[in-house]
Amino acid sequence: EVQLVESGGGLVQPGGSLRLSCAASGFTFSDHHMDWVRQAPGKGLEWVGRSKDKIRSYTTEYGASVRARFTISRDDSKNSLYLQMNSLKIEDTAVYFCVRVSSPGGHDAFDVWGQGTMVTVSS
Amino acid sequence: AIQVTQSPSSLSASVGDRVTITCRASQGIGNDLGWYQQKPGKAPTLLISAASSLQSGVPSRFSGSGSGTDFTLTISSLQPEDFATYYCLQDYTYPLTFGGGTKVEI
């Protein structure tokens, strides 16, 4: 069964740091781009960033609101994706989803989503 | 960054209705757009990629069309399980951007 399971969420003070993890199973992890998407309470979806696949040398891309504060990494030997969040702001409060990207015909499809992990930034 | 404007932000409909949701990109994105459904408290699920390619297992009452800047998601005959929030996502260029969402209510 293809599955993504996030962990590491919790309560953190403004300016603090947190590391999220995503454990993948049921597919060849290195063949896929892996993304993070977040959703603030009662709000819409926001793309956070991407770790590209092995063929593309695991390069990363980020959304403007998190660039320079967040870092995405992966360990293919552990089938795991990570999101290191530094200098956290109140507006980073959200559910964070780990997402598998498939690319049929060169078009991205966010075809597998984790259940999400909640991050609350508050003093 | 490419802005994606989704409309309407919400709509009321009845079972059996034909429903249309629109996304407009701030610049041409070819057919690099997908549609996602999200139910309360759940992760989104993929409906359509590449503007019109129906994901395996998604009912045929869902269809997508468009290219360039204007895209449409159509539900031909709304079913009770379709009441949810729908999002479009452009994957033409980084940063990827979602539309603001459309909540489909009874």
Contacts between the chains, C-beta under 8 A, distances in Angstrom:
chain1	res1	chain2	res2	distance
A	35	B	96	8.0
A	37	B	44	8.0
A	44	B	87	6.6
A	44	B	98	6.1
A	44	B	99	7.7
A	44	B	100	5.3
A	44	B	101	4.4
A	45	B	36	7.6
A	45	B	38	7.7
A	45	B	44	6.7
A	45	B	87	5.4
A	45	B	89	7.7
A	45	B	98	4.5
A	45	B	101	7.3
A	46	B	98	6.7
A	47	B	89	7.5
A	47	B	95	6.2
A	47	B	96	4.3
A	47	B	97	6.6
A	47	B	98	6.5
A	50	B	94	7.8
A	50	B	96	7.8
A	61	B	94	4.5
A	61	B	95	7.0
A	62	B	95	7.1
A	63	B	95	4.6
A	63	B	96	7.8
A	64	B	1	6.4
A	64	B	95	6.0
A	97	B	43	5.7
A	97	B	44	7.7
A	104	B	49	6.8
A	104	B	50	7.4
A	104	B	53	7.2
A	105	B	50	6.4
A	105	B	53	7.9
A	107	B	31	7.3
A	107	B	32	6.1
A	107	B	34	7.7
A	107	B	49	5.3
A	107	B	50	3.9
A	107	B	53	7.5
A	107	B	91	6.7
A	108	B	32	7.4
A	108	B	34	7.1
A	108	B	49	7.2
A	108	B	91	3.8
A	108	B	96	7.7
A	109	B	34	6.1
A	109	B	46	5.7
A	109	B	49	3.8
A	109	B	50	7.8
A	109	B	55	7.1
A	110	B	34	6.8
A	110	B	36	6.9
A	110	B	44	7.4
A	110	B	46	5.8
A	110	B	89	7.0
A	111	B	46	5.1
A	111	B	55	7.0
A	113	B	43	3.8
A	113	B	44	6.0
A	113	B	45	7.1
A	114	B	43	6.6
A	115	B	43	6.0
A	116	B	43	6.0
